[in-house]
């Protein structure tokens, strides 16, 4: 199966490591995809508060472009960023369920010579890796099982809510299953979908840092060696504000936060540069957990 990929704005800026690791992992697993041509910003989650129809039209332009790029059949459009995934999924759903919305949006698209016919299915890379490629195949590709590594998988608010397309909306397990396929141990913790504060760290910082602190403390309390996320904003919040949280709350929080695709790449034996590991502020020390499969067989 071939996919289209929608990188979105953050993967070309603050979330660059996420895109680099996705590209490297998909190449290693021989998952074919091509980038959506002439894509535009999805509008994130704030534009809909300005004008709902315009917001849907902005996102729908990407769906219409996907239909131009792939002539027939259902199109699997991968959106790694949580906000992009939510916005594009919501647009896909609303244009399917509400004919009046679809008519109004297509009227706007028609002015740009575009039209959306409903052939796009928005997918998340977690969904693609687990449900299309398969955990068994990933496990067979692992060169360095991460034995003994305890991982707190953090999904955030937007990947499974409100559209639980591939996992449970309050207790998802897709990332945890991936962690197990890599030989590591998923940490069972209750805050895996609790909000990290989102953009509050840049507006009402006190509230944002408090939400960050709850997640970091709980993951550390549960014995996690690393936190994994699938959202550029979540990764930024959880990684970059630890020192400030420690100063304010007199804490000793110190836990690396990486993208789930980076951990997959480590287990596959990909280089740190391929995975963008040098872009992390807190580089995880994973060497002691990396056991070549030959050694594991005799352990």
Buried (B, 14 or more C-beta within 10 A) or exposed (E): EEBBBBBBBBBEEBBBBBBBBBBBBBEBBEBEBEEBEEBBBBBBBEBBEEEBBBBBBBBBBBBBBBBEBBEEEEBBBBBBBBBBBBBBBBBBBBBEEEEEBBEBBBEBBEEEEBBBEEBBBBBBBBBBBBBEBEBEEBBEBBBBBBBEBBBBBBBBBBBBBEBEBBBEBEEBBBBBBBBBBBBBBBBEBEBBBBBBBBBBBEEEBEEBBBBBBBBBBBBBEBEBBBBBBBBBBBBBBBBBBBEBBBEBEEBEBEBBBBBBBBBBBBBBEBEBEBBBBEBBEBEBEBEEBBBEEEEEEEE
